[in-house]
């Protein structure tokens, strides 16, 4: 009987450990896939992450070797490279349905910026793609860009002439109205601080190459006090990182 009890206990411990491993493994695969999917969605370029390692018990984790493929007509294979990023969640939520990433620390961010013979810059193109996606999905947060996209998609509408002839009507606002959300309230997320130990800017312009290194770079909070939905977070973070190339 004692042997059976020991065997049962051993099996219980083994199965519990296996379920814990599977649960954490599934979570890490999910986080890895979300970064890759959002990176590709907003930039239009393939995004890969070698490893996601997050502990739900400590609220900390790391992401290793994040790479965003460069545009096809530029030299460097990748436009964006992050060697490792560490994250720490706030342990006590400040409000319901809000997850706060207290800090993201990136060890090294590499941005390969290149202006080719046609005078187009890869980072500028990636910024434009990311902003346009954000403006399309969240027009109320990007009214100027979404208005431009709306006008381009509706060339038959001359908004300026319409406003002059009908001042009482005000501006066309269909493109900036927030959509009404139905169903359960969505969990939101924000980031308090992003610190980058080293930003390496590799710049090629008119076939002249130069390298600029920035240290201890801080990025302002993302998501505000109320937070944003998780699908938007990837675009906002990518936009903030790409915009660092303009510091050159």
MARSELO-669139 format. One record per residue: residue number from 0; residue in three letters; z negated, y, x of N, C-alpha, C in turn. Coordinates in pm, whole numbers, plus 50000, padded with zeros to 5 digits. Layout:
NODE; num; residu; n.pz; n.py; n.px; ca.pz; ca.py; ca.px; c.pz; c.py; c.px
NODE; NUM; ala; Z; Y; X; Z; Y; X; Z; Y; X
...
***
This chain:
NODE; num; residu; n.pz; n.py; n.px; ca.pz; ca.py; ca.px; c.pz; c.py; c.px
NODE; 0; unk; 50000; 49880; 50083; 50000; 50000; 50000; 50000; 50126; 50087
NODE; 1; unk; 49918; 50121; 50194; 49913; 50235; 50284; 50047; 50257; 50353
NODE; 2; unk; 50113; 50143; 50388; 50243; 50154; 50453; 50345; 50217; 50359
NODE; 3; unk; 50337; 50179; 50231; 50429; 50237; 50132; 50402; 50387; 50116
NODE; 4; unk; 50275; 50424; 50118; 50241; 50566; 50105; 50293; 50645; 50223
NODE; 5; unk; 50277; 50588; 50343; 50327; 50655; 50464; 50478; 50669; 50458
NODE; 6; unk; 50545; 50560; 50414; 50691; 50562; 50403; 50737; 50667; 50302
NODE; 7; unk; 50667; 50673; 50187; 50703; 50771; 50084; 50684; 50913; 50135
NODE; 8; unk; 50573; 50934; 50207; 50546; 51068; 50261; 50653; 51107; 50364
NODE; 9; unk; 50690; 51010; 50448; 50793; 51035; 50551; 50925; 51071; 50486
NODE; 10; unk; 50962; 50997; 50381; 51086; 51025; 50309; 51082; 51163; 50244
NODE; 11; unk; 50964; 51197; 50189; 50949; 51327; 50123; 50969; 51441; 50224
NODE; 12; unk; 50906; 51427; 50341; 50920; 51529; 50445; 51065; 51538; 50491
NODE; 13; unk; 51128; 51422; 50508; 51268; 51420; 50553; 51360; 51488; 50452
NODE; 14; unk; 51342; 51453; 50324; 51426; 51512; 50220; 51402; 51662; 50206
NODE; 15; unk; 51275; 51703; 50217; 51244; 51846; 50209; 51309; 51922; 50324
NODE; 16; unk; 51302; 51863; 50443; 51365; 51926; 50559; 51516; 51934; 50542
NODE; 17; unk; 51574; 51827; 50486; 51719; 51825; 50465; 51760; 51931; 50363
NODE; 18; unk; 51685; 51944; 50254; 51716; 52045; 50153; 51701; 52185; 50211
NODE; 19; unk; 51597; 52206; 50292; 51578; 52337; 50356; 51697; 52369; 50446
NODE; 20; unk; 51741; 52268; 50523; 51855; 52289; 50614; 51982; 52322; 50536
NODE; 21; unk; 52004; 52244; 50429; 52125; 52268; 50349; 52121; 52405; 50284
NODE; 22; unk; 52005; 52444; 50234; 51993; 52575; 50167; 52020; 52688; 50265
NODE; 23; unk; 51959; 52680; 50384; 51980; 52784; 50483; 52121; 52782; 50537
NODE; 24; unk; 52175; 52661; 50556; 52313; 52649; 50602; 52410; 52709; 50503
NODE; 25; unk; 52387; 52683; 50374; 52473; 52739; 50270; 52463; 52891; 50267
NODE; 26; unk; 52342; 52944; 50283; 52322; 53089; 50283; 52397; 53153; 50399
NODE; 27; unk; 52386; 53094; 50516; 52454; 53149; 50633; 52605; 53143; 50619
NODE; 28; unk; 52655; 53035; 50563; 52799; 53025; 50541; 52845; 53128; 50438
NODE; 29; unk; 52761; 53150; 50337; 52794; 53251; 50235; 52800; 53390; 50297
NODE; 30; unk; 52699; 53426; 50376; 52696; 53558; 50440; 52814; 53576; 50534
NODE; 31; unk; 52845; 53472; 50610; 52960; 53476; 50701; 53089; 53499; 50624
NODE; 32; unk; 53107; 53425; 50515; 53230; 53437; 50437; 53240; 53574; 50370
NODE; 33; unk; 53126; 53631; 50328; 53129; 53762; 50263; 53173; 53871; 50360
NODE; 34; unk; 53124; 53866; 50483; 53166; 53965; 50583; 53315; 53951; 50610
NODE; 35; unk; 53362; 53828; 50623; 53504; 53805; 50651; 53591; 53850; 50534
NODE; 36; unk; 53548; 53818; 50412; 53626; 53856; 50294; 53631; 54007; 50275
NODE; 37; unk; 53515; 54073; 50288; 53512; 54218; 50268; 53586; 54292; 50379
NODE; 38; unk; 53575; 54243; 50503; 53649; 54305; 50612; 53798; 54299; 50589
NODE; 39; unk; 53846; 54184; 50543; 53989; 54169; 50515; 54030; 54250; 50393
NODE; 40; unk; 53947; 54250; 50291; 53981; 54321; 50167; 54000; 54470; 50192
NODE; 41; unk; 53907; 54531; 50264; 53912; 54676; 50283; 54012; 54720; 50390
NODE; 42; unk; 54026; 54642; 50495; 54115; 54684; 50604; 54256; 54627; 50592
NODE; 43; unk; 54267; 54515; 50518; 54396; 54447; 50511; 54421; 54358; 50632
NODE; 44; unk; 54324; 54349; 50723; 54338; 54270; 50845; 54239; 54154; 50846
NODE; 45; unk; 54280; 54043; 50905; 54194; 53926; 50913; 54066; 53960; 50989
NODE; 46; unk; 53955; 53919; 50933; 53824; 53945; 50993; 53751; 53813; 51012
NODE; 47; unk; 53693; 53792; 51128; 53623; 53667; 51155; 53484; 53693; 51212
NODE; 48; unk; 53393; 53601; 51182; 53257; 53603; 51237; 53229; 53463; 51291
NODE; 49; unk; 53185; 53454; 51415; 53159; 53322; 51472; 53035; 53257; 51412
NODE; 50; unk; 52929; 53336; 51394; 52803; 53277; 51350; 52719; 53376; 51271
NODE; 51; unk; 52667; 53330; 51158; 52567; 53406; 51082; 52438; 53325; 51084
NODE; 52; unk; 52329; 53389; 51118; 52200; 53320; 51128; 52093; 53407; 51064
NODE; 53; unk; 52062; 53377; 50938; 51965; 53458; 50863; 51850; 53371; 50817
NODE; 54; unk; 51730; 53425; 50830; 51609; 53355; 50785; 51553; 53426; 50662
NODE; 55; unk; 51554; 53358; 50549; 51501; 53418; 50427; 51349; 53433; 50433
NODE; 56; unk; 51284; 53354; 50516; 51138; 53362; 50526; 51092; 53485; 50602
NODE; 57; unk; 51169; 53528; 50702; 51132; 53647; 50781; 51211; 53770; 50741
NODE; 58; unk; 51322; 53751; 50669; 51405; 53865; 50630; 51482; 53924; 50746
NODE; 59; unk; 51504; 53844; 50850; 51578; 53891; 50967; 51695; 53797; 50995
NODE; 60; unk; 51793; 53849; 51066; 51908; 53765; 51097; 51998; 53831; 51199
NODE; 61; unk; 52102; 53758; 51236; 52200; 53811; 51332; 52338; 53759; 51297
NODE; 62; unk; 52438; 53836; 51336; 52578; 53799; 51319; 52646; 53813; 51455
NODE; 63; unk; 52713; 53708; 51496; 52767; 53702; 51632; 52919; 53707; 51633
NODE; 64; unk; 52971; 53790; 51721; 53115; 53800; 51750; 53198; 53826; 51624
NODE; 65; unk; 53181; 53945; 51570; 53263; 53989; 51457; 53388; 54057; 51512
NODE; 66; unk; 53505; 54014; 51464; 53632; 54069; 51513; 53724; 54100; 51397
NODE; 67; unk; 53787; 54216; 51404; 53885; 54258; 51303; 54020; 54270; 51373
NODE; 68; unk; 54116; 54191; 51326; 54248; 54183; 51389; 54318; 54318; 51387
NODE; 69; unk; 54387; 54349; 51495; 54458; 54475; 51506; 54588; 54472; 51426
NODE; 70; unk; 54646; 54588; 51402; 54776; 54596; 51337; 54882; 54537; 51429
NODE; 71; unk; 54987; 54485; 51371; 55084; 54405; 51446; 55160; 54484; 51552
NODE; 72; unk; 55177; 54614; 51534; 55257; 54693; 51627; 55173; 54765; 51732
NODE; 73; unk; 55057; 54709; 51765; 54970; 54769; 51866; 54930; 54663; 51968
NODE; 74; unk; 54884; 54708; 52083; 54867; 54618; 52198; 54746; 54526; 52189
NODE; 75; unk; 54628; 54582; 52170; 54506; 54501; 52170; 54509; 54400; 52055
NODE; 76; unk; 54453; 54283; 52079; 54453; 54179; 51975; 54363; 54219; 51858
NODE; 77; unk; 54250; 54280; 51890; 54153; 54319; 51787; 54130; 54469; 51790
NODE; 78; unk; 54117; 54527; 51673; 54088; 54671; 51663; 53938; 54697; 51672
NODE; 79; unk; 53859; 54604; 51618; 53713; 54620; 51615; 53648; 54491; 51664
NODE; 80; unk; 53552; 54504; 51754; 53476; 54389; 51802; 53328; 54426; 51806
NODE; 81; unk; 53246; 54341; 51748; 53100; 54356; 51758; 53047; 54229; 51822
NODE; 82; unk; 52976; 54243; 51935; 52928; 54121; 52002; 52815; 54056; 51923
NODE; 83; unk; 52716; 54134; 51885; 52608; 54080; 51801; 52542; 54194; 51724
NODE; 84; unk; 52510; 54166; 51600; 52440; 54263; 51515; 52315; 54197; 51458
NODE; 85; unk; 52203; 54264; 51472; 52076; 54213; 51419; 52037; 54295; 51296
NODE; 86; unk; 51987; 54227; 51194; 51945; 54297; 51073; 51801; 54261; 51038
NODE; 87; unk; 51735; 54355; 50972; 51599; 54332; 50924; 51586; 54393; 50786
NODE; 88; unk; 51545; 54312; 50689; 51527; 54360; 50552; 51389; 54421; 50535
NODE; 89; unk; 51380; 54513; 50442; 51250; 54569; 50404; 51174; 54462; 50326
NODE; 90; unk; 51053; 54433; 50368; 50978; 54321; 50309; 50927; 54352; 50170
NODE; 91; unk; 50892; 54478; 50143; 50842; 54517; 50012; 50944; 54608; 49944
NODE; 92; unk; 51021; 54556; 49846; 51122; 54638; 49778; 51061; 54762; 49716
NODE; 93; unk; 51129; 54875; 49732; 51079; 55002; 49679; 51101; 55014; 49530
NODE; 94; unk; 51197; 54938; 49477; 51225; 54940; 49333; 51294; 54810; 49294
NODE; 95; unk; 51285; 54773; 49166; 51348; 54648; 49122; 51499; 54651; 49141
NODE; 96; unk; 51556; 54534; 49163; 51701; 54517; 49176; 51761; 54598; 49291
NODE; 97; unk; 51680; 54626; 49392; 51730; 54698; 49510; 51685; 54625; 49636
NODE; 98; unk; 51782; 54586; 49717; 51754; 54526; 49847; 51783; 54631; 49954
NODE; 99; unk; 51686; 54656; 50039; 51703; 54755; 50145; 51710; 54685; 50280
NODE; 100; unk; 51820; 54709; 50351; 51830; 54666; 50490; 51764; 54777; 50572
NODE; 101; unk; 51648; 54747; 50623; 51570; 54850; 50693; 51641; 54897; 50820
NODE; 102; unk; 51702; 54801; 50890; 51768; 54840; 51015; 51876; 54740; 51051
NODE; 103; unk; 51989; 54792; 51097; 52093; 54712; 51161; 52105; 54763; 51304
NODE; 104; unk; 52094; 54673; 51399; 52110; 54709; 51540; 52230; 54634; 51597
NODE; 105; unk; 52330; 54708; 51637; 52450; 54650; 51698; 52438; 54667; 51848
NODE; 106; unk; 52452; 54559; 51921; 52439; 54569; 52066; 52558; 54644; 52126
NODE; 107; unk; 52680; 54598; 52096; 52799; 54665; 52149; 52911; 54663; 52046
NODE; 108; unk; 52964; 54780; 52018; 53079; 54795; 51929; 53197; 54842; 52013
NODE; 109; unk; 53307; 54767; 52006; 53430; 54805; 52077; 53536; 54846; 51976
NODE; 110; unk; 53591; 54966; 51994; 53700; 55015; 51910; 53822; 55038; 51999
NODE; 111; unk; 53930; 54968; 51969; 54055; 54982; 52044; 54150; 55072; 51966
NODE; 112; unk; 54156; 55197; 52007; 54236; 55298; 51937; 54366; 55321; 52013
NODE; 113; unk; 54479; 55312; 51941; 54608; 55328; 52006; 54704; 55408; 51918
NODE; 114; unk; 54765; 55509; 51978; 54872; 55584; 51912; 55004; 55537; 51972
NODE; 115; unk; 55090; 55478; 51887; 55213; 55419; 51940; 55325; 55523; 51946
NODE; 116; unk; 55446; 55475; 51979; 55560; 55565; 51998; 55599; 55639; 51871
NODE; 117; unk; 55565; 55583; 51757; 55597; 55650; 51630; 55486; 55746; 51586
NODE; 118; unk; 55390; 55770; 51677; 55281; 55866; 51654; 55182; 55822; 51546
NODE; 119; unk; 55180; 55693; 51518; 55081; 55642; 51424; 54965; 55579; 51501
NODE; 120; unk; 54846; 55603; 51453; 54726; 55552; 51519; 54666; 55439; 51436
NODE; 121; unk; 54635; 55328; 51501; 54586; 55211; 51429; 54453; 55236; 51358
NODE; 122; unk; 54361; 55305; 51425; 54231; 55330; 51363; 54246; 55422; 51242
NODE; 123; unk; 54331; 55523; 51255; 54357; 55612; 51142; 54413; 55535; 51023
NODE; 124; unk; 54502; 55440; 51050; 54560; 55360; 50943; 54454; 55271; 50877
NODE; 125; unk; 54365; 55215; 50958; 54258; 55131; 50903; 54160; 55214; 50821
NODE; 126; unk; 54131; 55336; 50868; 54044; 55426; 50792; 54108; 55459; 50658
NODE; 127; unk; 54237; 55488; 50660; 54308; 55521; 50536; 54306; 55404; 50439
NODE; 128; unk; 54332; 55285; 50489; 54331; 55166; 50404; 54194; 55144; 50342
NODE; 129; unk; 54089; 55159; 50423; 53952; 55138; 50374; 53914; 55243; 50271
NODE; 130; unk; 53945; 55369; 50299; 53913; 55477; 50204; 53988; 55459; 50072
NODE; 131; unk; 54115; 55423; 50081; 54195; 55406; 49960; 54140; 55293; 49873
NODE; 132; unk; 54095; 55185; 49936; 54037; 55074; 49860; 53908; 55119; 49792
NODE; 133; unk; 53824; 55191; 49866; 53699; 55241; 49809; 53727; 55338; 49694
NODE; 134; unk; 53825; 55426; 49714; 53858; 55524; 49610; 53917; 55457; 49487
NODE; 135; unk; 53993; 55351; 49508; 54051; 55277; 49395; 53943; 55206; 49315
NODE; 136; unk; 53848; 55143; 49386; 53745; 55065; 49318; 53628; 55149; 49267
NODE; 137; unk; 53600; 55261; 49335; 53486; 55346; 49299; 53533; 55491; 49293
NODE; 138; unk; 53622; 55524; 49200; 53684; 55658; 49196; 53585; 55771; 49177
NODE; 139; unk; 53474; 55744; 49108; 53377; 55852; 49085; 53308; 55896; 49215
NODE; 140; unk; 53312; 55810; 49317; 53251; 55844; 49445; 53349; 55907; 49543
NODE; 141; unk; 53478; 55891; 49515; 53584; 55946; 49600; 53685; 56020; 49513
NODE; 142; unk; 53642; 56126; 49444; 53730; 56191; 49345; 53858; 56249; 49403
NODE; 143; unk; 53851; 56310; 49521; 53971; 56372; 49578; 54076; 56269; 49616
NODE; 144; unk; 54031; 56162; 49682; 54125; 56058; 49724; 54179; 55984; 49603
NODE; 145; unk; 54091; 55953; 49507; 54137; 55881; 49388; 54233; 55965; 49306
NODE; 146; unk; 54213; 56098; 49305; 54305; 56187; 49233; 54443; 56183; 49297
NODE; 147; unk; 54445; 56180; 49431; 54572; 56174; 49502; 54643; 56042; 49474
NODE; 148; unk; 54567; 55932; 49476; 54625; 55801; 49447; 54678; 55797; 49304
NODE; 149; unk; 54600; 55855; 49213; 54639; 55858; 49072; 54769; 55935; 49055
NODE; 150; unk; 54780; 56049; 49125; 54902; 56130; 49115; 55022; 56056; 49174
NODE; 151; unk; 55001; 55986; 49286; 55110; 55911; 49348; 55157; 55796; 49259
NODE; 152; unk; 55063; 55736; 49187; 55099; 55625; 49099; 55154; 55671; 48965
NODE; 153; unk; 55139; 55801; 48937; 55189; 55857; 48810; 55270; 55983; 48840
NODE; 154; unk; 55384; 55968; 48906; 55463; 56086; 48946; 55515; 56168; 48829
NODE; 155; unk; 55518; 56107; 48710; 55567; 56181; 48594; 55469; 56287; 48548
NODE; 156; unk; 55344; 56280; 48598; 55243; 56378; 48560; 55234; 56487; 48666
NODE; 157; unk; 55253; 56610; 48626; 55235; 56723; 48717; 55103; 56788; 48680
NODE; 158; unk; 54997; 56742; 48746; 54862; 56785; 48709; 54843; 56936; 48726
NODE; 159; unk; 54901; 56991; 48833; 54882; 57134; 48860; 54950; 57218; 48752
NODE; 160; unk; 55075; 57181; 48717; 55148; 57256; 48614; 55079; 57240; 48479
NODE; 161; unk; 55031; 57118; 48451; 54962; 57093; 48325; 54836; 57180; 48314
NODE; 162; unk; 54761; 57190; 48424; 54638; 57269; 48423; 54666; 57417; 48401
NODE; 163; unk; 54778; 57466; 48457; 54814; 57607; 48440; 54855; 57636; 48296
NODE; 164; unk; 54929; 57544; 48236; 54978; 57564; 48099; 54873; 57533; 47994
NODE; 165; unk; 54773; 57452; 48033; 54669; 57413; 47937; 54531; 57430; 48000
NODE; 166; unk; 54490; 57553; 48028; 54362; 57574; 48097; 54242; 57525; 48017
NODE; 167; unk; 54259; 57520; 47883; 54146; 57477; 47800; 54119; 57327; 47814
NODE; 168; unk; 54218; 57252; 47865; 54203; 57107; 47872; 54125; 57062; 47994
NODE; 169; unk; 54121; 57146; 48097; 54053; 57107; 48220; 54135; 57006; 48298
NODE; 170; unk; 54081; 56955; 48408; 54156; 56862; 48492; 54171; 56725; 48427
NODE; 171; unk; 54272; 56651; 48473; 54287; 56512; 48429; 54176; 56432; 48495
NODE; 172; unk; 54097; 56360; 48416; 53978; 56297; 48472; 53974; 56146; 48454
NODE; 173; unk; 54081; 56085; 48402; 54077; 55942; 48380; 54044; 55865; 48507
NODE; 174; unk; 54096; 55914; 48619; 54080; 55842; 48745; 53943; 55859; 48807
NODE; 175; unk; 53863; 55950; 48756; 53731; 55972; 48817; 53616; 55931; 48726
NODE; 176; unk; 53645; 55883; 48607; 53538; 55841; 48518; 53481; 55707; 48564
NODE; 177; unk; 53349; 55698; 48583; 53293; 55568; 48618; 53308; 55471; 48502
NODE; 178; unk; 53346; 55349; 48537; 53363; 55248; 48432; 53226; 55203; 48382
NODE; 179; unk; 53218; 55180; 48252; 53094; 55133; 48193; 53074; 54987; 48230
NODE; 180; unk; 52956; 54956; 48283; 52924; 54820; 48322; 52860; 54748; 48205
NODE; 181; unk; 52903; 54624; 48184; 52847; 54542; 48079; 52771; 54425; 48140
NODE; 182; unk; 52684; 54366; 48059; 52609; 54252; 48107; 52481; 54293; 48178
NODE; 183; unk; 52431; 54200; 48259; 52304; 54223; 48328; 52318; 54332; 48434
NODE; 184; unk; 52209; 54407; 48457; 52211; 54508; 48564; 52239; 54441; 48698
NODE; 185; unk; 52318; 54507; 48781; 52355; 54451; 48910; 52252; 54484; 49017
NODE; 186; unk; 52226; 54386; 49103; 52142; 54412; 49218; 52217; 54501; 49315
NODE; 187; unk; 52149; 54601; 49368; 52213; 54694; 49461; 52149; 54683; 49599
NODE; 188; unk; 52216; 54745; 49695; 52174; 54732; 49834; 52196; 54864; 49906
NODE; 189; unk; 52111; 54895; 50000; 52133; 55012; 50085; 52087; 54983; 50227
NODE; 190; unk; 52125; 55070; 50318; 52090; 55054; 50459; 52019; 55181; 50505
NODE; 191; unk; 51900; 55165; 50560; 51824; 55282; 50606; 51876; 55337; 50738
NODE; 192; unk; 51901; 55247; 50833; 51940; 55292; 50967; 52037; 55193; 51031
NODE; 193; unk; 52140; 55247; 51096; 52227; 55167; 51182; 52222; 55227; 51322
NODE; 194; unk; 52183; 55147; 51418; 52177; 55190; 51558; 52273; 55105; 51639
NODE; 195; unk; 52355; 55171; 51721; 52449; 55100; 51808; 52411; 55131; 51952
NODE; 196; unk; 52373; 55029; 52026; 52331; 55052; 52164; 52444; 55109; 52250
NODE; 197; unk; 52564; 55050; 52236; 52679; 55098; 52313; 52804; 55095; 52226
NODE; 198; unk; 52875; 55207; 52222; 53007; 55213; 52159; 53109; 55232; 52270
NODE; 199; unk; 53202; 55138; 52281; 53308; 55148; 52381; 53439; 55183; 52311
NODE; 200; unk; 53493; 55300; 52342; 53619; 55344; 52285; 53729; 55326; 52388
NODE; 201; unk; 53822; 55235; 52360; 53939; 55216; 52446; 54056; 55287; 52379
NODE; 202; unk; 54102; 55394; 52441; 54201; 55482; 52378; 54331; 55480; 52456
NODE; 203; unk; 54441; 55454; 52385; 54575; 55461; 52445; 54655; 55563; 52366
NODE; 204; unk; 54704; 55665; 52436; 54784; 55771; 52373; 54894; 55812; 52470
NODE; 205; unk; 55019; 55800; 52422; 55135; 55829; 52508; 55132; 55746; 52636
NODE; 206; unk; 55093; 55618; 52619; 55085; 55522; 52730; 54980; 55558; 52834
NODE; 207; unk; 54896; 55654; 52804; 54785; 55689; 52892; 54657; 55630; 52835
NODE; 208; unk; 54585; 55554; 52918; 54465; 55486; 52872; 54340; 55551; 52927
NODE; 209; unk; 54238; 55558; 52843; 54107; 55605; 52890; 53998; 55531; 52814
NODE; 210; unk; 53883; 55525; 52875; 53768; 55456; 52815; 53652; 55554; 52805
NODE; 211; unk; 53591; 55555; 52687; 53474; 55640; 52664; 53359; 55552; 52617
NODE; 212; unk; 53243; 55571; 52675; 53124; 55496; 52634; 53022; 55590; 52573
NODE; 213; unk; 52973; 55553; 52456; 52867; 55627; 52389; 52745; 55537; 52379
NODE; 214; unk; 52627; 55596; 52390; 52505; 55515; 52391; 52406; 55564; 52285
NODE; 215; unk; 52333; 55467; 52232; 52228; 55495; 52133; 52283; 55580; 52018
NODE; 216; unk; 52388; 55529; 51957; 52455; 55600; 51847; 52386; 55566; 51715
NODE; 217; unk; 52356; 55668; 51637; 52293; 55649; 51506; 52393; 55680; 51395
NODE; 218; unk; 52391; 55600; 51292; 52473; 55624; 51173; 52380; 55652; 51056
NODE; 219; unk; 52413; 55754; 50980; 52327; 55793; 50868; 52318; 55682; 50764
NODE; 220; unk; 52215; 55690; 50684; 52190; 55589; 50582; 52310; 55569; 50490
NODE; 221; unk; 52328; 55447; 50445; 52439; 55412; 50357; 52382; 55360; 50225
NODE; 222; unk; 52433; 55412; 50116; 52391; 55363; 49985; 52294; 55453; 49911
NODE; 223; unk; 52239; 55554; 49981; 52146; 55644; 49915; 52020; 55575; 49867
NODE; 224; unk; 51939; 55646; 49791; 51813; 55590; 49742; 51833; 55486; 49634
NODE; 225; unk; 51942; 55500; 49556; 51965; 55410; 49444; 52041; 55284; 49485
NODE; 226; unk; 52108; 55288; 49602; 52182; 55173; 49648; 52321; 55165; 49588
NODE; 227; unk; 52401; 55076; 49642; 52536; 55050; 49592; 52551; 54899; 49576
NODE; 228; unk; 52653; 54857; 49502; 52671; 54713; 49483; 52717; 54650; 49614
NODE; 229; unk; 52686; 54524; 49632; 52711; 54458; 49761; 52858; 54455; 49797
NODE; 230; unk; 52947; 54447; 49699; 53090; 54444; 49729; 53138; 54575; 49791
NODE; 231; unk; 53070; 54684; 49763; 53108; 54813; 49820; 53054; 54832; 49961
NODE; 232; unk; 52945; 54763; 49991; 52875; 54787; 50117; 52964; 54761; 50238
NODE; 233; unk; 53042; 54652; 50234; 53128; 54619; 50347; 53226; 54730; 50378
NODE; 234; unk; 53285; 54789; 50275; 53380; 54898; 50295; 53314; 55022; 50353
NODE; 235; unk; 53194; 55054; 50305; 53124; 55173; 50354; 53082; 55157; 50500
NODE; 236; unk; 53035; 55038; 50535; 52996; 55013; 50674; 53118; 55016; 50765
NODE; 237; unk; 53226; 54951; 50723; 53349; 54951; 50804; 53400; 55093; 50824
NODE; 238; unk; 53399; 55173; 50719; 53445; 55311; 50728; 53360; 55391; 50828
NODE; 239; unk; 53230; 55371; 50822; 53139; 55442; 50914; 53165; 55402; 51059
NODE; 240; unk; 53189; 55274; 51082; 53214; 55226; 51219; 53348; 55276; 51271
NODE; 241; unk; 53452; 55268; 51190; 53584; 55314; 51232; 53584; 55464; 51263
NODE; 242; unk; 53507; 55539; 51185; 53504; 55685; 51202; 53443; 55727; 51335
NODE; 243; unk; 53374; 55637; 51403; 53318; 55669; 51534; 53427; 55695; 51637
NODE; 244; unk; 53547; 55643; 51611; 53659; 55666; 51704; 53694; 55814; 51712
NODE; 245; unk; 53662; 55889; 51607; 53693; 56032; 51605; 53598; 56113; 51693
NODE; 246; unk; 53495; 56050; 51745; 53402; 56121; 51833; 53459; 56141; 51973
NODE; 247; unk; 53576; 56081; 51996; 53638; 56096; 52128; 53697; 56235; 52145
***
